[in-house]
Amino acid sequence: MKIDFHTHAFNEKIAEKAISNLEVIADIKPYTRGLVSQTIERMDEWGVDKSVLLPIATKPSQQTIINNWSKEQNSGRIIAFGSVHPDAEDAFSELERIKEMGLKGVKLHPDYQGFDIDEERLFPLYKKIAELGLVCVFHAGYDCYSPDHVHARPEASAKVHKAVPEMKMVLAHLGGYQHWDDVYTQIAGLEGEIYLDTSMCAGYIDDELFLKIIRKHGADRILFASDCPWCSAGETVKLIERVGLTDEEKEMIYHKNAETLLGIIDN
């Protein structure tokens, strides 16, 4: 069983435009053209059983439309999250609606949504997410969208976890894309509900450092993830398989941690 905790797709009306724009910004050739159906085709190719779909409301006005669409994507293969924009006047009530719709969590992207992860004005929002029992996935580390300002540095992410330890916090890209030395010293090993996913690690992080972070933080709080369409789940599997993890550690990373965090089954 493999659950990819970090994938992206778009409403078919905007998918091609969104992927084309991001392709130029990121200078990466995507594995899909942004459709859910294409994501499922890649899942079949890469041996992935389920994927978590992470939409991002880049404007306050997008929340309702995005979350309604996201709910429609929930299926046996797709576990859809919602999103809120921190500047939306109805962000709190939208979180409640996300919960009522049965979505398991929310995605926040500090770069695309224009905030630093440790701004104290965001803490009430984080507390509301925690109160509702939702999982919160954050983009963490460098992003090509705002190359001159990292909105979620490891030290800032650690500050958020310490301020709102009750929030189920998932830091994408193993805690901070291209900031992995700082992840090792400032995040790995922190106690509590702070998880790291493996998205955008394959081909970008040194194998030894990848393993060091996992062992220091604990394989029970690492989530298998790709960031499809920008990275391959197949290559992520190769990375996990070659670094020397035990079979028990790999099972936790591939699916057991995700099942527990999402409340899919009791482990």
Disulfide bonds with the S-S distance in Angstrom:
none
